[in-house]
Amino acid sequence: MNRPISPATGSPARTTPLLPNPVMAMLIFVVVEVMMFAGFISAFVISKAQFNVWPPPGQPRLPVEATAVNTLVLLASGILLFVAGRKFAKDPKSARLWLLIPLVMGICFVGFQGIEWFRLLSAGLTMYSGSYGSFFYMIVGMHALHAWAAIKVLLYLYVLALRGKLTTNALWTGQIFWYFVVGIWPILYILVYL
């Protein structure tokens, strides 16, 4: 492919990349993480198929209804982060509140998951109580780890916005990571909790 020649220098002109490097890097990271979760899900589905009854008898039941509400909180945070991006494009200062709300909702989501884990551990569901507990903590725990990392990214974006230093590329990169955390959770919720 021939690049256009710069009339000023006579050498090939620099072209703007289709995607900024941070955004491309985050997309590659997300693809890798999707493959990791696909591996976890595959192992879970294969293991679950070996049981006549799931969850196995004698294991505590997961809080399906409460986690459904928590799932709605996470989904709403993704929608509000999208709104923040729209607000930022029009007036960067007006996006500050819209960045703060998804951040707080993300913290609430992870906090509720922590409370849920404490209750399940108290009820006897551990990583060592069988494949049910092992898969639950592995899959949900890995998601919680990603959610915590994404919350740190949202906090960083919020601080940048407060200082007036938030860029479109930084916001876009953070949004991609948060959308991954938000988007994969309903799949995990349906597979693990239902």
Buried (B, 14 or more C-beta within 10 A) or exposed (E): EEEEEEEEEEEEEEEEEEEBEBBEEBBEBBEEBEEEBEEBBEBBEEBBEEEEEEBBEEBBEBBEEEBEEBBEBBBBBBEBBBBBBEBBEEEBEEBBEBBBBBBBBBBBBBEBBEEBBEEBBEEEBEEEBBBBBBBBBBBBEBBBEBBBEBBBBBBBBBEBBEEEEBBEEBBBBBBBBBBBBBBBBBEBBEBBBE
